[in-house]
Amino acid sequence: MKKFFIPILLSATLGACGDADSRIICGEYDVALSVSDDGEILTAVINDSETTLTHAISASGARYVGELNGAAITLWNQGTDWTMFLNDGAPIECSVK
């Protein structure tokens, strides 16, 4: 059930932002998001650098992890809210563009 729910949650979240491909601003980072049909892969273009993030276990919301230019990156979504983490740094709150 959980694997079925995640694509629906993300589709609704990304749909609320405008379309299946959405843009958010996280601090000084411009982020374009696109989620795969099964919800397992999130493609993010962050300040013109593309990375692929994979779905990770999360107590709530949807969390995606990967690497961008040598930095560990996490994008976490709850409802319509997004938060970005770089390496072990402080959370960077995001807003819909």
GIMOSUL-V241931 format. One record per residue. N is the residue number from 1. RES is the residue in three letters. BURIAL is + if it has 24 or more other C-alpha atoms within 12 Angstrom, else -. Layout:
{{N RES BURIAL} {N RES BURIAL}}
This chain:
{{1 MET -} {2 LYS -} {3 LYS -} {4 PHE -} {5 PHE -} {6 ILE +} {7 PRO +} {8 ILE +} {9 LEU +} {10 LEU +} {11 SER +} {12 ALA -} {13 THR +} {14 LEU +} {15 GLY -} {16 ALA -} {17 CYS +} {18 GLY -} {19 ASP -} {20 ALA +} {21 ASP +} {22 SER +} {23 ARG +} {24 ILE +} {25 ILE +} {26 CYS +} {27 GLY -} {28 GLU -} {29 TYR +} {30 ASP -} {31 VAL +} {32 ALA +} {33 LEU +} {34 SER +} {35 VAL +} {36 SER -} {37 ASP -} {38 ASP -} {39 GLY +} {40 GLU +} {41 ILE +} {42 LEU +} {43 THR +} {44 ALA +} {45 VAL +} {46 ILE +} {47 ASN -} {48 ASP -} {49 SER -} {50 GLU -} {51 THR +} {52 THR +} {53 LEU +} {54 THR +} {55 HIS +} {56 ALA +} {57 ILE -} {58 SER -} {59 ALA -} {60 SER -} {61 GLY +} {62 ALA +} {63 ARG +} {64 TYR +} {65 VAL +} {66 GLY +} {67 GLU +} {68 LEU +} {69 ASN -} {70 GLY -} {71 ALA -} {72 ALA -} {73 ILE +} {74 THR +} {75 LEU +} {76 TRP +} {77 ASN +} {78 GLN +} {79 GLY -} {80 THR +} {81 ASP +} {82 TRP +} {83 THR +} {84 MET +} {85 PHE +} {86 LEU +} {87 ASN -} {88 ASP -} {89 GLY -} {90 ALA -} {91 PRO -} {92 ILE +} {93 GLU +} {94 CYS +} {95 SER -} {96 VAL +} {97 LYS -}}
